[in-house]
């Protein structure tokens, strides 16, 4: 699959996936923020973060047996990136240890959830550890029946 096919398939999936995220009032300017994110006292992060705000798709690959998930893509909002981690907003709570596939316009990655914090009724801030990044390819859509038919 060529890079342009990846982008076309991703674009079609994003258009066909509705967002259930409800941003709280204090995040009304969420998409206006970008660039380096300053650290704060007692920050436990090991790498600098950069705010990047856009939409992406997250797809569960490994979940906890007590919270079964369907392999259905969900629209999410990217929050920030570092060399070892990725933060995003999701409509559902995700749990530490779960692994998700994250599809972005120019690459895709696999991440492991490290933490989740409720910001609103349908808005959770998710912190994740970056496991591996991939170049755009058909593998991003494989092993998912709904995605393979795009």
C-alpha positions in Angstrom: 0.0 0.0 0.0 1.4 3.4 -0.9 1.6 6.3 1.5 -1.2 8.1 -0.4 -3.4 5.0 0.0 -2.7 5.0 3.7 -3.7 8.7 3.9 -6.8 8.2 1.8 -7.9 5.2 3.9 -7.2 7.1 7.2 -9.1 10.1 5.9 -12.1 8.0 5.0 -12.1 6.3 8.4 -11.8 9.6 10.2 -14.8 11.0 8.2 -16.8 7.9 9.0 -16.0 8.0 12.7 -17.9 10.4 14.9 -16.3 12.0 17.9 -18.0 11.4 21.3 -15.5 13.6 23.2 -17.1 16.5 25.0 -14.4 19.1 25.8 -15.0 20.8 29.2 -15.2 24.6 29.2 -11.7 25.0 30.5 -10.4 23.3 27.3 -12.3 25.6 24.9 -9.0 26.7 23.4 -7.5 23.2 23.3 -6.8 23.3 19.5 -5.2 26.8 19.7 -2.3 25.6 21.7 0.8 24.2 20.1 4.6 24.0 20.5 6.9 23.2 23.4 5.2 22.4 26.7 6.8 23.8 29.8 7.7 21.4 32.7 6.6 22.0 36.3 8.0 21.4 39.7 8.1 17.6 40.6 7.4 16.7 36.9 8.2 13.0 36.7 8.5 12.9 32.9 11.9 12.1 31.5 11.6 13.9 28.2 10.4 17.3 27.0 6.9 17.4 25.6 5.6 19.2 22.5 1.9 20.1 22.2 0.5 18.9 18.9 -3.3 19.2 18.5 -5.1 17.2 15.8 -7.4 14.3 15.4 -6.3 10.7 15.3 -7.8 7.2 15.4 -7.2 4.9 18.3 -7.9 1.2 18.0 -7.6 -1.3 20.9 -5.1 -4.2 20.4 -4.7 -5.5 23.9 -7.2 -4.9 26.7 -7.9 -6.0 30.2 -10.1 -9.1 30.5 -12.4 -7.4 33.0 -13.0 -4.5 30.5 -13.4 -6.2 27.1 -13.3 -3.9 24.1 -14.4 -4.2 20.5 -11.7 -3.6 17.8 -13.5 -0.5 16.6 -11.7 2.7 15.8 -12.4 5.8 18.0 -11.7 9.4 17.2 -9.3 11.0 19.7 -7.5 14.3 20.0 -3.7 14.3 20.2 -2.4 16.3 23.2 1.3 16.1 23.3 4.3 14.0 22.2 7.7 13.3 23.6 10.4 10.8 22.6 9.0 8.2 24.9 5.4 9.1 25.3 2.1 10.3 23.9 -0.8 12.1 25.5 -4.3 12.3 24.0 -8.0 12.9 24.9 -10.5 10.1 24.5 -14.2 9.8 25.2 -13.8 6.6 27.2 -11.6 5.8 30.1 -8.6 3.6 29.2 -6.7 1.6 31.7 -3.0 1.1 32.4 -1.6 -1.9 30.5 -3.9 -1.6 27.6 -2.3 -1.4 24.2 -3.7 0.8 21.4 -2.8 1.4 17.8 -2.8 5.2 17.0 -3.2 6.2 13.4 -2.0 9.7 12.4 -1.7 11.4 9.0 2.0 10.7 8.5 2.7 7.6 10.6 1.1 5.2 13.0 2.3 3.9 16.4 1.6 1.4 19.1 1.2 2.8 22.7 0.7 1.3 26.1 -1.6 3.2 28.5 0.1 4.4 31.7 -2.6 6.6 33.2 -6.0 8.1 32.7 -7.6 11.2 34.2 -11.2 12.3 33.9 -11.6 15.9 32.7 -15.3 15.8 32.0 -18.3 13.5 31.3 -17.0 12.2 28.0 -13.4 13.5 28.2 -10.4 11.6 29.6 -6.8 12.6 29.4 -4.7 9.5 28.5 -1.0 9.2 29.1 0.8 6.5 27.2 4.2 5.0 26.7 5.4 4.8 23.1 6.1 1.2 22.1 6.9 1.5 18.4 6.3 3.9 15.5 5.7 2.7 11.9 5.8 4.3 8.5 2.4 4.6 6.8 1.5 1.1 5.6 -1.4 -1.4 5.2 -0.3 -3.0 8.5 -2.0 -0.1 10.3 -5.3 -1.4 9.0 -4.6 -5.2 9.3 -6.1 -7.5 11.8 -9.2 -5.4 12.1 -12.1 -6.5 10.0 -13.8 -3.1 10.0 -10.5 -1.5 8.9 -9.5 -4.1 6.3 -12.6 -3.3 4.2 -11.8 0.4 3.8 
